[in-house]
Amino acid sequence: MEAKLADFGISRNKLMNEAEGPPTMVMGSKGYVDPFLSITEKIDLYSFGVVLIEVVCGRRSTFYISPTRQEKSIVDWAKSSILRAVIDDIVDPSLNGHYDGDSV
């Protein structure tokens, strides 16, 4: 993966246009937007959680599953393993088991 920094200010300015009133729709990158589309102070927390899962798993926020080529969200893919605390199922295999389970 290649890290990139970007400015989301254009979208924010469009949402915060005073003439239109408060924001009523969520804008964001696919895979990073809360699927419930709730406009709260926690919306960025969801996106940050997706980034953390990407780092641990070594996958993108959305990916395709073979052989059906069905698109899958990394959150949906990792959720059951995270809830069962079975971290080995989702940790990036290129780490070859060299990681601190408590840190993950």
C-alpha positions as CSV (number, residue, x, y, z in Angstrom):
1,M,0.0,0.0,0.0
2,E,1.1,3.5,-0.6
3,A,0.1,6.2,1.9
4,K,-1.3,9.5,0.6
5,L,-2.3,12.6,2.3
6,A,-5.2,14.7,1.0
7,D,-7.3,17.7,1.9
8,F,-11.0,16.9,2.4
9,G,-11.7,20.7,2.8
10,I,-13.5,21.0,-0.5
11,S,-16.2,18.5,0.5
12,R,-16.4,20.0,3.9
13,N,-16.9,23.5,2.5
14,K,-19.7,22.2,0.2
15,L,-21.4,20.5,3.2
16,M,-21.0,23.6,5.5
17,N,-22.5,26.1,3.0
18,E,-24.4,28.4,5.3
19,A,-27.0,29.2,2.7
20,E,-28.0,25.6,2.5
21,G,-28.2,25.1,6.3
22,P,-26.7,22.2,8.3
23,P,-25.2,19.2,6.4
24,T,-27.8,16.5,5.6
25,M,-25.7,14.1,3.5
26,V,-22.4,12.3,4.2
27,M,-19.6,12.5,1.7
28,G,-16.5,10.4,1.8
29,S,-14.4,7.7,0.2
30,K,-15.8,4.3,-0.4
31,G,-15.0,1.9,2.5
32,Y,-14.4,4.7,5.0
33,V,-17.9,6.0,5.4
34,D,-20.0,4.8,8.3
35,P,-22.6,2.4,6.6
36,F,-25.3,3.9,8.8
37,L,-24.5,7.3,7.3
38,S,-24.9,9.0,10.7
39,I,-23.7,12.6,10.8
40,T,-22.3,12.7,14.3
41,E,-18.9,13.6,15.9
42,K,-18.1,9.8,15.6
43,I,-18.1,9.7,11.8
44,D,-14.3,10.3,11.7
45,L,-13.8,7.7,14.4
46,Y,-15.3,5.1,12.1
47,S,-12.9,6.1,9.3
48,F,-10.0,6.0,11.6
49,G,-11.0,2.5,12.7
50,V,-11.0,1.4,9.1
51,V,-7.5,2.7,8.7
52,L,-6.3,0.8,11.7
53,I,-7.9,-2.4,10.4
54,E,-6.1,-1.8,7.1
55,V,-2.8,-1.5,8.8
56,V,-3.3,-4.7,10.8
57,C,-4.6,-6.8,7.9
58,G,-2.5,-5.4,5.1
59,R,-5.7,-5.0,2.9
60,R,-7.5,-2.1,1.4
61,S,-10.8,-0.7,2.8
62,T,-12.7,-2.6,0.1
63,F,-11.5,-5.6,-1.9
64,Y,-12.8,-8.3,-4.2
65,I,-13.2,-11.9,-3.1
66,S,-12.4,-14.6,-5.7
67,P,-13.8,-16.4,-7.6
68,T,-17.1,-14.4,-7.6
69,R,-15.3,-11.0,-7.6
70,Q,-17.8,-9.8,-5.0
71,E,-16.7,-6.6,-3.4
72,K,-16.3,-6.8,0.3
73,S,-15.7,-4.2,3.0
74,I,-12.7,-4.8,5.2
75,V,-14.9,-4.1,8.2
76,D,-17.4,-6.8,7.2
77,W,-14.6,-9.2,6.4
78,A,-12.8,-8.7,9.8
79,K,-15.7,-8.1,12.1
80,S,-16.4,-11.7,13.2
81,S,-12.7,-12.4,13.9
82,I,-12.5,-9.2,15.9
83,L,-15.6,-9.9,17.9
84,R,-14.3,-13.5,18.7
85,A,-10.8,-12.1,19.5
86,V,-9.3,-14.4,16.9
87,I,-6.7,-11.9,15.6
88,D,-4.5,-14.5,13.8
89,D,-7.2,-14.9,11.2
90,I,-6.9,-11.2,10.1
91,V,-3.3,-10.1,10.8
92,D,-1.3,-9.5,7.6
93,P,0.2,-12.9,6.7
94,S,3.4,-11.2,5.5
95,L,4.3,-10.6,9.2
96,N,4.8,-14.4,9.6
97,G,3.5,-14.3,13.1
98,H,6.0,-11.7,14.2
99,Y,3.7,-9.3,16.1
100,D,2.6,-8.6,19.6
101,G,-1.0,-9.9,20.0
102,D,-1.8,-7.4,22.7
103,S,-0.7,-4.5,20.5
104,V,-2.8,-5.7,17.6
